[in-house]
Amino acid sequence: MKHTQLDITKEHCPMTFVKTKIALESLEPGDTLELLVLAGEPLDNIPRSAQEEGHRVLAVEHVAGDVHKILIEKAGEKIKEGTG
């Protein structure tokens, strides 16, 4: 499993979720993405949007000041073996 970190504290909505979505797409099911975000819209919207897309939000923690950490596990389907 892979663990990726992404600091999007300098971004604003909707780019915060766009960058989150791109990062999640580059991961394999079961991999985790750790995001650093600012309080406000990103902190409210990213966990909800990730869950709506089927991912698991493992943790939301305060880091310091307005900065929070969101830990997301990428969802995924098992690859089905083709029969031809």
Secondary structure, 3 states (H helix, E strand, C coil): CCEEEEECCCCCCCHHHHHHHHHHHCCCCCCEEEEEEECCHHHHHHHHHHHHCCCEEEEEEEEECCEEEEEEECCCCCCCCCCC
